[in-house]
Amino acid sequence: MKSSVLNQCLDRENKIMHRVFNFSPGPAMLPEAVLVQAQKEFLNWRETGMSVMEIGHRGEMFGEIAEKTEADVRELLSVPANYQILFLPGGAQLQFSLIPMNLLGEKKSADYMNTGIWSKKALDEGNRYGQMNEVGQMSEREGKAFIPPQEEWRLNSAATYLHYTPNETIEGIEFHWVPDSAGVPLVADMTSCIMSRKIDVSQFGVIYAGAQKNLGQAGITLVIVRDDLLGRASPWVPTILNWQTQATHHSLYNTPPTYAWYMMGLVLAWTKKQGGVAEFEKQSQKKSEKLYRYIDEREGFYVNRVHPSCRSRMNIPFSLVDESMTPVFLREAATAGLTYLKGHRLAGGLRASLYNGMPEAGVDALISFMSDFMRRFG
C-alpha cells in the first residue's frame, strides 16, 4: 500500500515537472529558472515569513523590488535620465486610451501607421479622443504582406505624435527600421519586441509594452515617457490615469500589481544574466532565421505569407498548403509537447512565437516535428 501511494506521488511529481515548449503569443513561455526562483520564494520571500504577494507596496521591502526593477530597465535599454519609467496595470490596450489622453492636449490630432490588428485597435481608440490621421496601411509586395516605405506615408507636420507598432503579433510583421518622425514625438507599442533587440530610446517620446511577452507575466505594463511629455493631460483625465501622477508617485499612487512587478524584476535579472539585450538580439535572429529557412525550403507543404523584408523575429505565422490538415497538425504537435501553435482566430493557420523565454531547443523540436509530419502526410 505504501509503495502504491509513493508511486502515485512520484507519477504526479513527474507530470508537474514536465515542461512543454509553449509557442503562445502571450502570456508567453517564461524562463524555467525564473519560475523555479519564484516557486522557491513563493511562501517565504527573503526569510520574511511572507509571500512577496503579502508585502506592503509602500514599505521598504517592496521599495527594493521597485527600485531594482527600474534600474534594470534603465541598464538593459540604456534609458536616458530625462525619461520616466512607469509600471502600470491595465495592459498595453489601456495605453491605447492613455496615450491620447496624456498627449493630445488641445491639438486633438495625431498620426497613426496601420500595419495590423493591434495598430488598428490603437487607431480606433485614439479616434475616441480626437481626429486621428491614418498615415498608411500594410500593403503587399510579391503577394506577401509588406510594410510600405516611409516616403509613401501621409504624415501631418502638425500632428501631436506619430504612433506605430514595431511588431504585429497576429500578422507576423516587424519594422526593422525606426520611422523618422521629423521632430514629432514618436510613440511605439513594443509589447511584442521589447528586450529582443537594441534600441535608441532617445529616438522615442513614449515606449510602452505589456509584460506578458518578454518582460514577465500578464498584469503589468512598462511605460517609458520623456519628461517633456508629462503634464500635458487635459483636466478631465482621471487623476490615476495621468502619467504625471504616476511619475510623481513612482507608480505607487495606488496599490500596483505587486506580484507581476516582482516577476518582471526576476525576468529582467535573468535577462541581464544571459547577456542582456545584445545577446537576445543574436538569439532571436538565429531562432527565427532557422524556422523561416525551414519553411521557405518546403514551400510546397508549408508557407509563410510575409515579405522577407519585414518578417517578425518574434511571431512566425505559417500555414499548411493543405489547410484541412491543420487540426491534425495541432493535435499531434500538442501530443509532442509543442503547444499553442494555432494561429489567431482572425488570421487562421499556424503561428510560432519565439520570445526570449523560448530556447533554441524549442525551435529545433518544432522543426523536427514539422519534418516528421511532412514525411507522413506530404
BAFIMI-608028 format. One record per residue (C-alpha): chain; y, z, x. Coordinates in nm, 4 decimals. Layout:
BEGIN
+--------+----------+----------+----------+
| chaine |        v |        w |        u |
+--------+----------+----------+----------+
|      A |        Y |        Z |        X |
...
+--------+----------+----------+----------+
END
This chain:
BEGIN
+--------+----------+----------+----------+
| chaine |        v |        w |        u |
+--------+----------+----------+----------+
|      A |   0.0000 |   0.0000 |   0.0000 |
|      A |   0.2400 |   0.0953 |   0.2785 |
|      A |   0.1584 |  -0.2283 |   0.4602 |
|      A |   0.2277 |  -0.4289 |   0.1438 |
|      A |   0.5675 |  -0.2646 |   0.0933 |
|      A |   0.6525 |  -0.3196 |   0.4607 |
|      A |   0.5634 |  -0.6877 |   0.4384 |
|      A |   0.7795 |  -0.7268 |   0.1290 |
|      A |   1.0726 |  -0.5684 |   0.3122 |
|      A |   1.0214 |  -0.7946 |   0.6133 |
|      A |   0.9996 |  -1.1031 |   0.3907 |
|      A |   1.3192 |  -1.0015 |   0.2172 |
|      A |   1.4947 |  -0.9441 |   0.5517 |
|      A |   1.3832 |  -1.2849 |   0.6810 |
|      A |   1.5215 |  -1.4540 |   0.3703 |
|      A |   1.8520 |  -1.2711 |   0.4098 |
|      A |   1.8782 |  -1.3675 |   0.7785 |
|      A |   1.8003 |  -1.7341 |   0.7115 |
|      A |   2.1238 |  -1.9299 |   0.7559 |
|      A |   2.1710 |  -2.2823 |   0.6282 |
|      A |   2.4199 |  -2.5418 |   0.7521 |
|      A |   2.6885 |  -2.5242 |   0.4854 |
|      A |   2.8864 |  -2.8500 |   0.4648 |
|      A |   3.1098 |  -2.7242 |   0.1838 |
|      A |   3.4745 |  -2.8407 |   0.1851 |
|      A |   3.5711 |  -2.4808 |   0.1127 |
|      A |   3.5040 |  -2.1993 |   0.1048 |
|      A |   3.3545 |  -2.3244 |   0.4266 |
|      A |   3.0919 |  -2.2109 |   0.6717 |
|      A |   3.2109 |  -1.9105 |   0.8721 |
|      A |   3.1075 |  -1.8377 |   1.2317 |
|      A |   2.7970 |  -1.6220 |   1.2335 |
|      A |   2.9466 |  -1.3944 |   1.4993 |
|      A |   3.2371 |  -1.3187 |   1.2655 |
|      A |   3.0055 |  -1.2382 |   0.9757 |
|      A |   2.7954 |  -1.0102 |   1.1959 |
|      A |   3.1053 |  -0.8222 |   1.3116 |
|      A |   3.2343 |  -0.7896 |   0.9541 |
|      A |   2.8928 |  -0.6603 |   0.8460 |
|      A |   2.8882 |  -0.4069 |   1.1285 |
|      A |   3.2336 |  -0.2785 |   1.0381 |
|      A |   3.1984 |  -0.3002 |   0.6626 |
|      A |   3.1247 |   0.0670 |   0.5896 |
|      A |   3.2911 |   0.2263 |   0.8886 |
|      A |   3.5828 |   0.0436 |   1.0488 |
|      A |   3.6634 |   0.1774 |   1.3961 |
|      A |   3.4910 |   0.5084 |   1.3243 |
|      A |   3.7356 |   0.5933 |   1.0452 |
|      A |   3.4576 |   0.6581 |   0.7957 |
|      A |   3.6178 |   0.3958 |   0.5708 |
|      A |   3.5713 |   0.0304 |   0.4981 |
|      A |   3.8672 |  -0.1836 |   0.6009 |
|      A |   3.8992 |  -0.2601 |   0.2274 |
|      A |   3.9866 |   0.1067 |   0.1708 |
|      A |   4.2593 |   0.1331 |   0.4333 |
|      A |   4.6138 |   0.1578 |   0.3009 |
|      A |   4.8165 |  -0.1556 |   0.3675 |
|      A |   5.1282 |   0.0403 |   0.4685 |
|      A |   4.9530 |   0.2613 |   0.7195 |
|      A |   4.9374 |   0.2332 |   1.0960 |
|      A |   4.5745 |   0.1182 |   1.0985 |
|      A |   4.6276 |  -0.1859 |   0.8800 |
|      A |   4.9536 |  -0.2471 |   1.0636 |
|      A |   4.7482 |  -0.3049 |   1.3778 |
|      A |   4.5405 |  -0.5694 |   1.1984 |
|      A |   4.8501 |  -0.7418 |   1.0619 |
|      A |   5.0348 |  -0.7452 |   1.3946 |
|      A |   4.7329 |  -0.8698 |   1.5902 |
|      A |   4.6672 |  -1.1480 |   1.3380 |
|      A |   5.0266 |  -1.2674 |   1.3567 |
|      A |   5.0241 |  -1.2508 |   1.7365 |
|      A |   4.7056 |  -1.4601 |   1.7483 |
|      A |   4.8553 |  -1.7241 |   1.5172 |
|      A |   5.1612 |  -1.7443 |   1.7424 |
|      A |   4.9471 |  -1.7734 |   2.0532 |
|      A |   4.6967 |  -2.0266 |   1.9193 |
|      A |   4.9611 |  -2.2578 |   1.7704 |
|      A |   5.2409 |  -2.1794 |   2.0182 |
|      A |   5.4688 |  -2.0861 |   1.7274 |
|      A |   5.8327 |  -2.0619 |   1.8446 |
|      A |   6.0244 |  -1.7374 |   1.7973 |
|      A |   6.2526 |  -1.8902 |   1.5310 |
|      A |   5.9642 |  -1.9223 |   1.2828 |
|      A |   5.8375 |  -1.6568 |   1.0433 |
|      A |   5.4633 |  -1.6202 |   0.9839 |
|      A |   5.3679 |  -1.5120 |   0.6328 |
|      A |   5.0297 |  -1.4080 |   0.4896 |
|      A |   5.0405 |  -1.4674 |   0.1156 |
|      A |   4.7999 |  -1.4654 |  -0.1808 |
|      A |   4.7556 |  -1.7469 |  -0.4306 |
|      A |   4.6080 |  -2.0216 |  -0.2177 |
|      A |   4.7771 |  -2.3410 |  -0.0995 |
|      A |   4.8205 |  -2.4531 |  -0.4597 |
|      A |   5.0655 |  -2.1699 |  -0.5265 |
|      A |   5.2721 |  -2.3090 |  -0.2392 |
|      A |   5.2946 |  -2.6395 |  -0.4296 |
|      A |   5.5339 |  -2.4434 |  -0.6532 |
|      A |   5.6858 |  -2.2127 |  -0.3937 |
|      A |   5.7970 |  -2.4988 |  -0.1692 |
|      A |   6.0419 |  -2.6485 |  -0.4200 |
|      A |   6.1310 |  -2.3013 |  -0.5487 |
|      A |   6.2267 |  -2.1893 |  -0.1980 |
|      A |   6.3719 |  -2.5109 |  -0.0542 |
|      A |   6.5349 |  -2.7242 |  -0.3226 |
|      A |   6.8401 |  -2.5134 |  -0.3911 |
|      A |   7.0986 |  -2.7220 |  -0.5772 |
|      A |   6.9794 |  -3.0603 |  -0.4452 |
|      A |   6.6805 |  -3.0882 |  -0.6797 |
|      A |   6.5290 |  -3.3829 |  -0.4907 |
|      A |   6.2659 |  -3.4183 |  -0.2182 |
|      A |   6.0302 |  -3.6813 |  -0.0731 |
|      A |   5.6523 |  -3.6734 |  -0.1097 |
|      A |   5.3936 |  -3.9005 |   0.0527 |
|      A |   5.0957 |  -3.9509 |  -0.1805 |
|      A |   4.7731 |  -4.0079 |   0.0118 |
|      A |   4.5219 |  -3.8440 |  -0.2198 |
|      A |   4.4420 |  -3.5912 |  -0.4862 |
|      A |   4.5914 |  -3.2872 |  -0.3125 |
|      A |   4.9197 |  -3.4511 |  -0.2145 |
|      A |   4.9447 |  -3.5886 |  -0.5688 |
|      A |   4.8981 |  -3.2369 |  -0.7093 |
|      A |   5.1780 |  -3.1144 |  -0.4822 |
|      A |   5.3990 |  -3.4012 |  -0.6011 |
|      A |   5.3268 |  -3.3330 |  -0.9677 |
|      A |   5.4072 |  -2.9647 |  -0.9243 |
|      A |   5.7261 |  -3.0475 |  -0.7399 |
|      A |   5.8400 |  -3.2588 |  -1.0344 |
|      A |   5.8451 |  -2.9432 |  -1.2461 |
|      A |   6.1447 |  -2.8243 |  -1.0427 |
|      A |   6.3336 |  -3.1429 |  -0.9617 |
|      A |   6.3185 |  -3.5202 |  -0.9248 |
|      A |   6.0634 |  -3.5898 |  -0.6566 |
|      A |   6.0574 |  -3.9247 |  -0.4793 |
|      A |   5.7129 |  -4.0698 |  -0.4081 |
|      A |   5.7748 |  -4.2445 |  -0.0772 |
|      A |   5.4393 |  -4.4231 |  -0.0625 |
|      A |   5.0730 |  -4.4187 |  -0.1543 |
|      A |   4.7393 |  -4.4553 |   0.0151 |
|      A |   4.6523 |  -4.8244 |   0.0281 |
|      A |   4.3648 |  -5.0412 |   0.1516 |
|      A |   4.3033 |  -5.2422 |   0.4648 |
|      A |   3.9897 |  -5.4481 |   0.5128 |
|      A |   3.8577 |  -5.2993 |   0.1892 |
|      A |   3.8880 |  -4.9426 |   0.3172 |
|      A |   4.1267 |  -4.6537 |   0.2373 |
|      A |   4.4290 |  -4.6718 |   0.4663 |
|      A |   4.7496 |  -4.4761 |   0.5320 |
|      A |   5.0406 |  -4.7228 |   0.5353 |
|      A |   5.2691 |  -4.7149 |   0.8420 |
|      A |   5.5913 |  -4.5225 |   0.8036 |
|      A |   5.8079 |  -4.8350 |   0.8087 |
|      A |   5.6666 |  -4.9079 |   0.4627 |
|      A |   5.7669 |  -4.5679 |   0.3214 |
|      A |   6.0669 |  -4.5444 |   0.0880 |
|      A |   6.2410 |  -4.2420 |   0.2365 |
|      A |   6.5523 |  -4.0860 |   0.0869 |
|      A |   6.8004 |  -3.9700 |   0.3517 |
|      A |   6.9438 |  -3.7169 |   0.1037 |
|      A |   6.6063 |  -3.5501 |   0.0387 |
|      A |   6.5797 |  -3.1736 |   0.0811 |
|      A |   6.2464 |  -3.2103 |   0.2611 |
|      A |   5.9583 |  -3.4517 |   0.3241 |
|      A |   5.6133 |  -3.3284 |   0.2176 |
|      A |   5.2803 |  -3.4729 |   0.3289 |
|      A |   4.9150 |  -3.3718 |   0.3553 |
|      A |   4.7814 |  -3.4367 |   0.7087 |
|      A |   4.4185 |  -3.4210 |   0.5906 |
|      A |   4.2881 |  -3.5033 |   0.2435 |
|      A |   3.9567 |  -3.3276 |   0.1888 |
|      A |   3.8437 |  -3.5438 |  -0.1044 |
|      A |   3.9322 |  -3.8914 |   0.0207 |
|      A |   3.8393 |  -3.8074 |   0.3805 |
|      A |   4.1576 |  -3.9434 |   0.5372 |
|      A |   4.3672 |  -3.7863 |   0.8099 |
|      A |   4.7018 |  -3.8573 |   0.9722 |
|      A |   4.6561 |  -3.8985 |   1.3460 |
|      A |   5.0325 |  -3.9050 |   1.3857 |
|      A |   5.3252 |  -3.6966 |   1.2650 |
|      A |   5.5793 |  -3.8651 |   1.0353 |
|      A |   5.9367 |  -3.8955 |   1.1595 |
|      A |   6.1406 |  -3.7078 |   0.9001 |
|      A |   6.4741 |  -3.8135 |   1.0543 |
|      A |   6.6143 |  -3.4614 |   1.0529 |
|      A |   6.4907 |  -3.3715 |   0.7048 |
|      A |   6.2621 |  -3.0621 |   0.7152 |
|      A |   5.9006 |  -3.1769 |   0.7358 |
|      A |   5.6597 |  -2.9778 |   0.5155 |
|      A |   5.2852 |  -3.0075 |   0.5798 |
|      A |   4.9819 |  -2.8855 |   0.3851 |
|      A |   4.7465 |  -2.8218 |   0.6781 |
|      A |   4.4836 |  -2.6389 |   0.4763 |
|      A |   4.2020 |  -2.8663 |   0.5934 |
|      A |   4.3008 |  -2.9314 |   0.9535 |
|      A |   4.4873 |  -2.6321 |   1.0941 |
|      A |   4.3409 |  -2.4977 |   1.4210 |
|      A |   4.1419 |  -2.8201 |   1.4673 |
|      A |   4.3965 |  -2.9991 |   1.6868 |
|      A |   4.7058 |  -2.9173 |   1.8892 |
|      A |   5.0359 |  -2.9482 |   1.7046 |
|      A |   5.4015 |  -2.9096 |   1.7960 |
|      A |   5.5191 |  -2.6570 |   1.5394 |
|      A |   5.8835 |  -2.7368 |   1.6204 |
|      A |   5.8382 |  -3.0753 |   1.4507 |
|      A |   5.7911 |  -2.9000 |   1.1160 |
|      A |   6.0103 |  -2.6999 |   0.8828 |
|      A |   5.7149 |  -2.5485 |   0.6952 |
|      A |   5.3411 |  -2.5450 |   0.7602 |
|      A |   5.1057 |  -2.3896 |   0.5071 |
|      A |   4.7288 |  -2.3579 |   0.4869 |
|      A |   4.4747 |  -2.1884 |   0.2647 |
|      A |   4.2397 |  -1.9803 |   0.4780 |
|      A |   3.9049 |  -2.0959 |   0.3425 |
|      A |   3.8516 |  -2.3890 |   0.5805 |
|      A |   3.9319 |  -2.2973 |   0.9426 |
|      A |   4.1021 |  -1.9587 |   0.9083 |
|      A |   3.8662 |  -1.7309 |   0.7191 |
|      A |   3.7736 |  -1.6536 |   0.3618 |
|      A |   3.9420 |  -1.7591 |   0.0394 |
|      A |   4.2197 |  -1.5376 |  -0.0929 |
|      A |   4.4979 |  -1.5621 |   0.1626 |
|      A |   4.7345 |  -1.8378 |   0.2716 |
|      A |   4.9134 |  -1.8820 |   0.6015 |
|      A |   5.2759 |  -1.9976 |   0.5758 |
|      A |   5.4847 |  -2.0754 |   0.8853 |
|      A |   5.8512 |  -2.1319 |   0.7994 |
|      A |   6.1542 |  -2.1958 |   1.0188 |
|      A |   6.4197 |  -1.9259 |   0.9986 |
|      A |   6.6981 |  -2.1542 |   0.8767 |
|      A |   6.4920 |  -2.2499 |   0.5704 |
|      A |   6.4740 |  -1.8926 |   0.4439 |
|      A |   6.7247 |  -1.7620 |   0.1935 |
|      A |   6.7542 |  -2.0898 |   0.0018 |
|      A |   6.5672 |  -1.9821 |  -0.3095 |
|      A |   6.7568 |  -2.0024 |  -0.6365 |
|      A |   6.8500 |  -1.6708 |  -0.8063 |
|      A |   6.5931 |  -1.7291 |  -1.0800 |
|      A |   6.2997 |  -1.7350 |  -0.8357 |
|      A |   6.0944 |  -1.4147 |  -0.8816 |
|      A |   6.1501 |  -1.1664 |  -0.6011 |
|      A |   5.7852 |  -1.1606 |  -0.4993 |
|      A |   5.7759 |  -1.5433 |  -0.4710 |
|      A |   6.0796 |  -1.5639 |  -0.2455 |
|      A |   5.9778 |  -1.6359 |   0.1148 |
|      A |   6.2793 |  -1.4373 |   0.2352 |
|      A |   6.1485 |  -1.1267 |   0.0585 |
|      A |   5.8058 |  -1.1671 |   0.2149 |
|      A |   5.9525 |  -1.2324 |   0.5608 |
|      A |   6.1766 |  -0.9256 |   0.5378 |
|      A |   5.8773 |  -0.7085 |   0.4427 |
|      A |   5.6322 |  -0.8745 |   0.6864 |
|      A |   5.4189 |  -0.9973 |   0.3924 |
|      A |   5.3800 |  -0.6371 |   0.2740 |
|      A |   5.6282 |  -0.6357 |  -0.0141 |
|      A |   5.3334 |  -0.5633 |  -0.2421 |
|      A |   4.9649 |  -0.4968 |  -0.1746 |
|      A |   4.8292 |  -0.8063 |   0.0040 |
|      A |   4.4675 |  -0.9306 |   0.0049 |
|      A |   4.3831 |  -0.6920 |   0.2874 |
|      A |   4.0186 |  -0.7847 |   0.3425 |
|      A |   4.0970 |  -1.1574 |   0.3565 |
|      A |   4.3735 |  -1.0768 |   0.6069 |
|      A |   4.1237 |  -0.8782 |   0.8152 |
|      A |   3.8731 |  -1.1663 |   0.8024 |
|      A |   4.1391 |  -1.4101 |   0.9186 |
|      A |   4.2011 |  -1.1799 |   1.2109 |
|      A |   3.8332 |  -1.1891 |   1.3048 |
|      A |   3.8198 |  -1.5687 |   1.2823 |
|      A |   4.1329 |  -1.6089 |   1.4940 |
|      A |   3.9961 |  -1.3726 |   1.7594 |
|      A |   3.6737 |  -1.5772 |   1.7598 |
|      A |   3.8763 |  -1.8994 |   1.7867 |
|      A |   4.0517 |  -1.7648 |   2.0960 |
|      A |   3.7232 |  -1.6525 |   2.2498 |
|      A |   3.5761 |  -2.0025 |   2.2080 |
|      A |   3.8633 |  -2.1594 |   2.3984 |
|      A |   4.1374 |  -2.1925 |   2.1392 |
|      A |   4.2710 |  -2.4949 |   1.9554 |
|      A |   4.2244 |  -2.7300 |   2.2523 |
|      A |   3.8514 |  -2.6565 |   2.2550 |
|      A |   3.8142 |  -2.7102 |   1.8823 |
|      A |   4.0026 |  -3.0376 |   1.9063 |
|      A |   3.7363 |  -3.1564 |   2.1506 |
|      A |   3.4568 |  -3.0258 |   1.9305 |
|      A |   3.5917 |  -3.1796 |   1.6099 |
|      A |   3.6338 |  -3.5145 |   1.7817 |
|      A |   3.2811 |  -3.5024 |   1.9204 |
|      A |   3.1165 |  -3.3911 |   1.5943 |
|      A |   3.2972 |  -3.6430 |   1.3746 |
|      A |   3.2514 |  -3.9362 |   1.6129 |
|      A |   2.8805 |  -3.8640 |   1.6276 |
|      A |   2.8407 |  -3.8725 |   1.2486 |
|      A |   3.0713 |  -4.1727 |   1.1944 |
|      A |   2.8857 |  -4.3672 |   1.4629 |
|      A |   2.5542 |  -4.2972 |   1.2962 |
|      A |   2.6837 |  -4.4065 |   0.9531 |
|      A |   2.8504 |  -4.7228 |   1.0873 |
|      A |   2.5374 |  -4.8333 |   1.2690 |
|      A |   2.3369 |  -4.8082 |   0.9449 |
|      A |   2.5846 |  -4.9679 |   0.7060 |
|      A |   2.3063 |  -5.1343 |   0.5128 |
|      A |   2.1897 |  -4.7916 |   0.3961 |
|      A |   2.4891 |  -4.5566 |   0.4386 |
|      A |   2.8561 |  -4.6467 |   0.4107 |
|      A |   3.1955 |  -4.4836 |   0.4765 |
|      A |   3.4933 |  -4.6404 |   0.2955 |
|      A |   3.7816 |  -4.5077 |   0.5077 |
|      A |   3.9589 |  -4.7247 |   0.7643 |
|      A |   3.8755 |  -4.6123 |   1.1216 |
|      A |   4.2461 |  -4.5600 |   1.1986 |
|      A |   4.2742 |  -4.2701 |   0.9547 |
|      A |   3.9276 |  -4.1215 |   0.9245 |
|      A |   3.9208 |  -3.7453 |   0.8838 |
|      A |   3.7536 |  -3.5385 |   1.1533 |
|      A |   3.7134 |  -3.2524 |   0.9070 |
|      A |   3.5785 |  -3.4184 |   0.5900 |
|      A |   3.3486 |  -3.7185 |   0.6123 |
|      A |   3.2740 |  -3.8873 |   0.2777 |
|      A |   2.9891 |  -4.1357 |   0.2724 |
|      A |   2.7584 |  -4.2955 |   0.0208 |
|      A |   2.4131 |  -4.4387 |  -0.0075 |
|      A |   2.4263 |  -4.8127 |  -0.0693 |
|      A |   2.1718 |  -4.7425 |  -0.3422 |
|      A |   2.3652 |  -4.4682 |  -0.5183 |
|      A |   2.0782 |  -4.3985 |  -0.7553 |
|      A |   1.9110 |  -4.2193 |  -0.4634 |
|      A |   2.1967 |  -3.9691 |  -0.4256 |
|      A |   2.0321 |  -3.6910 |  -0.6354 |
|      A |   1.7130 |  -3.7249 |  -0.4302 |
|      A |   1.9126 |  -3.7073 |  -0.1072 |
|      A |   2.0931 |  -3.3924 |  -0.2187 |
|      A |   1.7781 |  -3.2219 |  -0.3394 |
|      A |   1.5851 |  -3.2903 |  -0.0203 |
|      A |   1.8818 |  -3.2025 |   0.2011 |
|      A |   1.9129 |  -2.8612 |   0.0345 |
|      A |   1.5409 |  -2.8020 |   0.0910 |
|      A |   1.6004 |  -2.8843 |   0.4579 |
|      A |   1.8773 |  -2.6227 |   0.4789 |
|      A |   2.1698 |  -2.8666 |   0.4535 |
|      A |   2.3847 |  -2.7538 |   0.1615 |
|      A |   2.6985 |  -2.8602 |  -0.0293 |
|      A |   2.6773 |  -3.2286 |   0.0662 |
|      A |   2.7687 |  -3.3513 |  -0.2816 |
|      A |   3.0949 |  -3.5439 |  -0.2944 |
|      A |   3.3868 |  -3.4288 |  -0.5075 |
|      A |   3.3363 |  -3.4867 |  -0.8791 |
|      A |   3.6276 |  -3.7353 |  -0.8829 |
|      A |   3.5008 |  -3.9318 |  -0.5821 |
|      A |   3.1230 |  -3.9127 |  -0.6153 |
|      A |   2.8849 |  -3.9905 |  -0.3321 |
|      A |   2.8343 |  -3.7504 |  -0.0456 |
|      A |   3.0597 |  -3.5557 |   0.1875 |
|      A |   3.0062 |  -3.3527 |   0.5032 |
|      A |   3.2814 |  -3.1097 |   0.6011 |
|      A |   3.2853 |  -3.0277 |   0.9711 |
|      A |   3.5259 |  -2.7378 |   1.0046 |
|      A |   3.5450 |  -2.5178 |   1.3137 |
|      A |   3.2678 |  -2.2909 |   1.1860 |
|      A |   3.0196 |  -2.5810 |   1.1709 |
|      A |   2.8317 |  -2.6024 |   1.5030 |
|      A |   2.7330 |  -2.9340 |   1.6551 |
|      A |   2.3725 |  -2.8372 |   1.5823 |
|      A |   2.4540 |  -2.8748 |   1.2122 |
|      A |   2.5681 |  -3.2332 |   1.2648 |
|      A |   2.2555 |  -3.3056 |   1.4655 |
|      A |   2.0395 |  -3.1597 |   1.1881 |
|      A |   2.2177 |  -3.3730 |   0.9278 |
|      A |   2.1746 |  -3.6912 |   1.1306 |
|      A |   1.8074 |  -3.6120 |   1.1852 |
|      A |   1.7611 |  -3.5637 |   0.8108 |
|      A |   1.9509 |  -3.8855 |   0.7326 |
|      A |   1.7294 |  -4.0765 |   0.9746 |
|      A |   1.4130 |  -3.9408 |   0.8160 |
|      A |   1.5464 |  -4.0106 |   0.4662 |
|      A |   1.6285 |  -4.3708 |   0.5574 |
|      A |   1.2858 |  -4.4168 |   0.7167 |
|      A |   1.1166 |  -4.3023 |   0.3970 |
|      A |   1.3413 |  -4.4737 |   0.1430 |
|      A |   1.5027 |  -4.7622 |   0.3298 |
+--------+----------+----------+----------+
END
